[in-house]
Amino acid sequence: MLKCSQTGFYDLNVSEFCFSSPYRDLTIENLVNLGFRTIAVNQDVDVDAYSTTESKKKKKKGEPREVVECVPAPFNLDELRNLAKNVTFLNRLTLIFSRQDSLQRFLKCSNFKNNLEADILSYDPQNKLNLKLNRKMYSQLIEKGFHFELTYAPAIQNSTKRKNLISLSHLYHTYGKSCNIIFSSGATSPNFIRGPYDIISLGFLFGLSELQSKNSVLYCPRKVTLNALGRRHGKALMIVENIVTMDINDTIIVESDEEENMDTGEPVQKKAKQ
């Protein structure tokens, strides 16, 4: 079940390697102590590398085609949820590609259907952005619900990635006034994880206002998770749940937002006077 935390900060890009032995306990401890309450475990798949390997394989005539699952199974979150019960853990799949035609094979994989649809656009700071971005394209992506991710962990590693990340963030500011920006760690080691207030301070360096910096670790990541939740439940504007509480006499009381006898069509004030 996918839940969205009401409190705490979000990190929607922590590598699965951080949750493998021997880094798992340290990673969870760091994230929880820093105030993160919704964490996405990220799995990377290099589409271009896989497509190149597949093209080199030669199949003999008459030989049955081998079905290969090119997308890994989602990371098992049960153990993480048992270790940190007050944290919401999510799965994330990141497809790394430079050519759109490489995606066709991946879209047909059964494990791809088990992952969320595309919500986030992220770029590797190792390379400069080679996409011709403009204001019209930026606004169209926002209308479709996409968010633009800035990962700060690569910027800690070396100056080249840091310069490319700053350059990318300023492009987002130029073409879209830094709308729908989310900050994630992109961490492959617990040593690269930083606190949310340190991340908010970095927002000024990346051309974000104070409000945009706060939204990048709170409101915008929450919007991403809510969009994913909405797709699982179909088209809906809200979800209504009953809350079960106990009174002094241990009697079960069911609280609901719905009014009783709503089919009468009478106004609330008129019924109160009777």
N, C-alpha and C positions, 0 to 999 in steps of 0.2 A: 504494500500500500504506500502511495506517495503522500507524504505530509509536508506541509509548509510551516516552518517555525514562525511564531508570532513575535518572538524576541530574539535578541542576539544577532551577530553579524554572519555574513555569508562568505564562503570561499568555494566557488563552483569549479575549481580546477586544481586538485591535488593529485599528483600521480599515484598510480596503484603501487609503485615501488616504495612509496613512503609507508604503506600499510602492510608491507611484507616484513618478515623477520630479518634483521633484529630491530627495525626502525618503527614498528607499528605502535608500541606502547608510548614511545617518546613523541611520535607525531600526534597521537590523540591527546596526550597530556599538554603539549604546546598549544594546540588548537583550542582546547577547552579552557585553559588558563587565560588565553588571550581574548576569550569572549565569543568565539565562533560557535554557532549553534546549528548551522546548516552547511554541510560539507559534501561536495560531489567528488567521488573517486573517479579519476580520469584514466581512460585507456586510449592510447594512441595507435593508429593504424596508418602506415605509410602506403597510400594508394599507388603512387608512382612506382615505388620499388617493387611492390607486388605485381603490378601490371608488366613491368620489364622482365621479371622472372618468369611469368607465365608465357610471355611471347617467345622466350628462348626454348621452351619445352616443345619437343616434336612428338606428335602423335601418329602412330602407324595407321595405315589404312585398315578399316574394319575394327580397330581397337575401340572398346567402349570408352566414352568420355568419363574421366574421373571427376567426381563431384567433390570439390574442395571448399570447405567453409572458410572464407577469407576474413570474416569478422569474428573476433573472439567472443566467447560467452560472457555475459555481464559478470562483473566482479561480485562475489558472494559477500553480502553485507551483514549477514546474520551475526557473525562473530563480533563485528564492530559495534553493532547495535546493542549487543549484550554487555560490551565493555563500557559504553558510554550511552546510558539510557536517556539522558537529557539532550542528546544530539540527534538531528535528523541527517541520515546518510543517504545519498543519492548516487545513482550510476550516471556516468557521462562517457560518451564515445566521441573521440575527435578524429576525423578523417583528414589526413594531410595529403594534399594534392595540388598540382600546378596545372593540370589539364582536365577539363570537364569530361572528356570522353573516357577517362579512366574510372569514373564513378559508376558506370553502367553495371559492371559485374557486382559491385558492392551493394547496390540498391536491391539486388535480387537475393541476397543472402538472408537466410532465415534469422540469424542472430541480429541482423540489422533491424528487423521488424520488432525485436524485443527491446530496442533502445529508443530513446526519445527522437522525435523529428528535429530537424535543424532549428536551433534557436539563437546560436551564438556564432558570430564571425570573428575569428582570431587569426593573427598573422605571426609567423615566427620572426622574432627580432634579429635572428642571425642574418637574415637577408632583408634588403630594402623592399618596400612595397612596389610591386610591378603592375598593380591593378590601376587602371585609369578611372579613378574615383571622381565624381562630380556631385554637385548639390542635388540634382534631380535623382541620381541613383541612391544617394544617401537617404533622401526623404522617402523614396519608394521602399527601401529596406525597413525603415522605421514604421511605415504604415503596415507592413507585413508582420511586424512584431519582432524583428531581428534586433539583437543587441551586439555592440562592438566591445570586444574584450581587450584589456591591457593587462599583461602579465608582468609582475614586478620582479619575480625571482631571476629571470634571465638578465635583467638589468643589473643585478647584484654580481653576476658572474664575471662580466668583462665590459669594457668601455664601448666596444663596437655595438653590442646588443643594446646598451643603454642609449647610445646616440640614435639608433634606428627606432627605438621605442618612443623617444621624445619627438622625433620627426613624424612618426605615425600619429601620435596623439595630437600634434599641431595640425595635421591634415584633417583629422576628425573635427577639430575646432573650426577650421577654415570652411569646410564644406557643410557641416551640420551643427555648429555651435556646441559640440561635445554632447549631443543628445544620445540617450540610451547607451551610455558607457558603463561598463562594469569592470571592477578591479578584481583580479584573481591572482593567486600566488604563482600557479604553474610550477609549483615546487616539486623537484625530484628527490629532495632530501629535507628532513625536518629543520636543518640549519638555515634554510632559505625562507622559512615562514616568519612573517612579521606581524605585529599587532595592527588592528584596524585603525587606530589613531595615527600610527606612523604612515599607513597607506593614505589616509585622508590628507596628511601633510604633503605627501608626494603629488597630490592632485594639482597643487599650485604650479609645480614644475611642469606638469603635463597640460597646462592650459585650462584646467577646470576651476570653477568657482567653489566656494566653501560648500554650498548646498549640493552642487553636482558631485563633489568628492564624497560627501556623506551618502548620497543616493547610490553611488557606485558600489558600496558595500552593504547597502540596506535595501532601498526601494527597488532599484533596477534588478538585482539578482532575485528578489522576491517575485517580481513580475515574470521573470523567466520561468521560475518553478510553478507559478500559478498557471501560466500558459500551457505548460506540460500537463498539469493536473486537469485543466479544462479539456484537453484533447482526449484524455482517458475516460472522462465522464460524458463526452459529447458536447454539443453546443449548449452552454448554460451560462447564466449571469451570476448565479449564486448557488450555494449548497447549504441546505437547512438540516441541522442535526438536532435530535432530542438530547437534553442534558438530564441525566438521572442524579438526583441528590437524596439525602436522607434527612428527615426531620428529627425532633427530639425523641419521639416515640418509635424511631426506626421504621417509619412508614415510607415506602418508596414514593417519591413525587416526581412526575415527569413534567419538565418545563418545556414549553414550545412557544415559538413566536406566532403561531397561528391562533386566531380567535375562534372560539367555539360558536357553532351555529352560524357560520358565515354564509350559508345558503339562504338566509332570510332576507338579505339585502338591506337590512335596517342600519342606519348610522349608529355609531357607538354611543353618541350623546343621547339619542332617543331611547336606546335600550337602558341606559343608566337612570333615566328619569322614571321608568316604570317600576 
